[in-house]
């Protein structure tokens, strides 16, 4: 490999990010959405999820550690293809912990 090829790989985006803009996850709060694809990137603080939603084909979103952990567990149990095929109904809500910290709660199948 030459320098150009290696540099291209280092800056390459995930396939699901190509042709899309980075969306603001705060815009997803309190509105049910359907996750229809996901993958992972390595960051300074570890692995985090990148996902798309059925309701917006122009954007991708970065997931928090809670969502990343849930998606990794679903994938480990063999459900990634189901998410891509059927979609995963999801609700993101801002909550306060007992220590008065704000966090984003993730609920799958919020309608019950």
Contact map, one row per residue, 1 for C-alpha under 8 A:
1110110000000000000000000000000000000000000000000000000000000000000000000000000000000000000000000000000000000000
1111110000000000000000000000000000000000000000000000000000000000000000000000000000000000000000000000000000000000
1111111000000000000000000000000000000000000000000000000000000000000000000000000000000000000000000000000000000000
0111111100000000000000000000000000000000000000000000000000000000000000000000000000000000000000000000000000000000
1111111110000000000000000000000000000000000000000000000000000000000000000000000000000000000000000000000000000000
1111111111000000000000000000000000000000000000000000000000000000000000000000000000000000000000000000000000000000
0011111111100000000000000000000000000000000000000000000000000000000000000000000000000000000000000000000000000000
0001111111110000000000000000000000000000000000000000000000000000000000000000000000000000000000000000000000000000
0000111111110000000000000000000000000000000000000000000000000000000000000000000000000000000000000000000000000000
0000011111110000000000000000000000000000000000000000000000000000000000000000000000000000000000000000000000000000
0000001111111000000000000000000000000000000000000000000000000000000000000000000000000000000000000000000000000000
0000000111111100000000000000000000000000000000000000000000000000000000000000000000000000000000000000000000000000
0000000000111110110000000000000000000000000000000000000000000000000000000000000000000000000000000000000000000000
0000000000011111110000000000000000000010100000000000000000000000000000000000000000000000000000000000000000000000
0000000000001111110000000000000000000000000000000000000000000000000000000000000000000000000000000000000000000000
0000000000000111110100000000000000001110000000000011000000010000000000000000000000000000000000000000000000000000
0000000000001111111110000000000000000000000000000000000000110000000000000000000000000000000000000000000000000000
0000000000001111111100000000000000000000000000000000000000000000000000000000000000000000000000000000000000000000
0000000000000000111110000000000000000000000000000000000001000000000000000000000000000000000000000000000000000000
0000000000000001111111000000000000000000000000000000000011110000000000000000000000000000000000000000000000000000
0000000000000000101111100000000000000000000000000000000001110000000000000000000000000000000000000000000000000000
0000000000000000000111110000000000000000000000000000000000111000000000000000000000000000000000000000000000000000
0000000000000000000011111000000000000000000000000000000000111000000000000000000000000000000000000000000000000000
0000000000000000000001111111000000000000000000000000000000001000000000000000000000000000000000000000000000000000
0000000000000000000000111111100000000000000000000000000000001110000000000000000000000000000000000000000000000000
0000000000000000000000011111100000000000000000000000000000000000000000000000000000000000000000000000000000000000
0000000000000000000000011111100000000000000000000000000000000000000000000000000000000000000000000000000000000000
0000000000000000000000011111111110000000000000000000000000000000000000000000000000000000001100000000000000000000
0000000000000000000000001111111000000000000000000000000000000000000000000000000000000000001111000000000000000000
0000000000000000000000000001111100000000000000000000000000000000000000000000000000000000001110000000000000000000
0000000000000000000000000001111110000000000000000000000000000000000000000000000000000000001100000000000000000000
0000000000000000000000000001011111000000000000000000000000000000000000000000000000000000111100000000000000000100
0000000000000000000000000001001111100000000000000000111000000000000000000000000000000000111000000000000000000000
0000000000000000000000000000000111110000000000000000111000000000000000000000000000000011110000000000000000000000
0000000000000000000000000000000011111100000000000011110000000000000000000000000000110011110000000000000000000000
0000000000000000000000000000000001111100000000000011110000000000000000000000000000111111000000000000000000000000
0000000000000001000000000000000000111110000000000011100000000000000000000000000100110010000000000000000000000000
0000000000000001000000000000000000111111000000001111000000000000000000100000000000000000000000000000000000000000
0000000000000101000000000000000000001111100000001110000000000000000000000000000000000000000000000000000000000000
0000000000000000000000000000000000000111110000111100000000000000000000000000000000000000000000000000000000000000
0000000000000100000000000000000000000011111000111100000000000000000000000000000000000000000000000000000000000000
0000000000000000000000000000000000000001111111110000000000000000000000000000000000000000000000000000000000000000
0000000000000000000000000000000000000000111111110000000000000000000000000000000000000000000000000000000000000000
0000000000000000000000000000000000000000011111000000000000000000000000000000000000000000000000000000000000000000
0000000000000000000000000000000000000000011111100000000000000000000000000000000000000000000000000000000000000000
0000000000000000000000000000000000000000011111110000000000000000000000000000000000000000000000000000000000000000
0000000000000000000000000000000000000001111011111000000000000000000100000000000000000000000000000000000000000000
0000000000000000000000000000000000000001111001111100000000000111100100000000000000000000000000000000000000000000
0000000000000000000000000000000000000111100000111110000000000111101100100000000000000000000000000000000000000000
0000000000000000000000000000000000000111100000011111000000011110000000000000000000000000000000000000000000000000
0000000000000001000000000000000000111110000000001111100000011110000000000000000000000000000000000000000000000000
0000000000000001000000000000000000111100000000000111110110111000000000000000000000000000000000000000000000000000
0000000000000000000000000000000011111000000000000011111110010000000000000000000000000000000000000000000000000000
0000000000000000000000000000000011110000000000000001111110000000000000000000000000000010000000000000000000000000
0000000000000000000000000000000011000000000000000000111110000000000000000000000000000000000000000000000000000000
0000000000000000000000000000000000000000000000000001111111100000000000000000000000000000000000000000000000000000
0000000000000000000100000000000000000000000000000001111111100000000000000000000000000000000000000000000000000000
0000000000000000001110000000000000000000000000000000000111110000000000000000000000000000000000000000000000000000
0000000000000000100111100000000000000000000000000001000111111000000000000000000000000000000000000000000000000000
0000000000000001100111100000000000000000000000000111100001111100000000000000000000000000000000000000000000000000
0000000000000000000001111000000000000000000000000111000000111110000000000000000000000000000000000000000000000000
0000000000000000000000001000000000000000000000011110000000011111000000000000000000000000000000000000000000000000
0000000000000000000000001000000000000000000000011110000000001111111100000000000000000000000000000000000000000000
0000000000000000000000000000000000000000000000011000000000000111111100000000000000000000000000000000000100000000
0000000000000000000000000000000000000000000000011000000000000011111110000000000000000000000000000000000000000000
0000000000000000000000000000000000000000000000000000000000000011111111000000000000000000000000000000000011000000
0000000000000000000000000000000000000000000000001000000000000011111111100000000000000000000000000000000001000000
0000000000000000000000000000000000000000000000111000000000000011111111110000000000000000000000000000000000000000
0000000000000000000000000000000000000000000000000000000000000000111111111000000000000000000000000000000000000000
0000000000000000000000000000000000000000000000000000000000000000011111111100000000000000000000000000000000000000
0000000000000000000000000000000000000100000000001000000000000000001111111110000000000000000000000000000000000000
0000000000000000000000000000000000000000000000000000000000000000000111111111000000000000000000000000000000000000
0000000000000000000000000000000000000000000000000000000000000000000011111111100000000000000000000000000000000000
0000000000000000000000000000000000000000000000000000000000000000000001111111111100000000000000000000000000000000
0000000000000000000000000000000000000000000000000000000000000000000000111111111100000000000000000000000000000000
0000000000000000000000000000000000000000000000000000000000000000000000011111111000000000000000000000000000000000
0000000000000000000000000000000000000000000000000000000000000000000000001111111000000000000000000000000000000000
0000000000000000000000000000000000000000000000000000000000000000000000000111111110000000000000000000000000000000
0000000000000000000000000000000000000000000000000000000000000000000000000111111111100000000000000000000000000000
0000000000000000000000000000000000001000000000000000000000000000000000000110011111110000000000000000000000000000
0000000000000000000000000000000000000000000000000000000000000000000000000000011111111000000000000000000000000000
0000000000000000000000000000000000000000000000000000000000000000000000000000001111111110000000000000000000000000
0000000000000000000000000000000000111000000000000000000000000000000000000000001111111111000000000000000000000000
0000000000000000000000000000000000111000000000000000000000000000000000000000000111111110000000000000000000000000
0000000000000000000000000000000000010000000000000000000000000000000000000000000011111110000000000000000000000000
0000000000000000000000000000000000010000000000000000000000000000000000000000000001111111000000000000000000000000
0000000000000000000000000000000001111000000000000000010000000000000000000000000001111111100000000000000000000000
0000000000000000000000000000000001110000000000000000000000000000000000000000000000100111110000000000000000011000
0000000000000000000000000000000111100000000000000000000000000000000000000000000000000011111000000000000000011100
0000000000000000000000000000000111100000000000000000000000000000000000000000000000000001111100000000000001111100
0000000000000000000000000001111110000000000000000000000000000000000000000000000000000000111110000000000001111100
0000000000000000000000000001111100000000000000000000000000000000000000000000000000000000011111000000000111100000
0000000000000000000000000000110000000000000000000000000000000000000000000000000000000000001111100000000111000000
0000000000000000000000000000100000000000000000000000000000000000000000000000000000000000000111110000011110000000
0000000000000000000000000000000000000000000000000000000000000000000000000000000000000000000011111000011110000000
0000000000000000000000000000000000000000000000000000000000000000000000000000000000000000000001111111111000000000
0000000000000000000000000000000000000000000000000000000000000000000000000000000000000000000000111111111000000000
0000000000000000000000000000000000000000000000000000000000000000000000000000000000000000000000011111100000000000
0000000000000000000000000000000000000000000000000000000000000000000000000000000000000000000000011111100000000000
0000000000000000000000000000000000000000000000000000000000000000000000000000000000000000000000011111110000000000
0000000000000000000000000000000000000000000000000000000000000000000000000000000000000000000000011111111000000000
0000000000000000000000000000000000000000000000000000000000000000000000000000000000000000000001111001111100000000
0000000000000000000000000000000000000000000000000000000000000000000000000000000000000000000001111000111110000000
0000000000000000000000000000000000000000000000000000000000000001000000000000000000000000000111100000011111000000
0000000000000000000000000000000000000000000000000000000000000000010000000000000000000000000111100000001111100000
0000000000000000000000000000000000000000000000000000000000000000011000000000000000000000011110000000000111110000
0000000000000000000000000000000000000000000000000000000000000000000000000000000000000000011100000000000011111100
0000000000000000000000000000000000000000000000000000000000000000000000000000000000000001111000000000000001111100
0000000000000000000000000000000000000000000000000000000000000000000000000000000000000001111000000000000000111111
0000000000000000000000000000000100000000000000000000000000000000000000000000000000000000111000000000000000111111
0000000000000000000000000000000000000000000000000000000000000000000000000000000000000000000000000000000000001111
0000000000000000000000000000000000000000000000000000000000000000000000000000000000000000000000000000000000001111
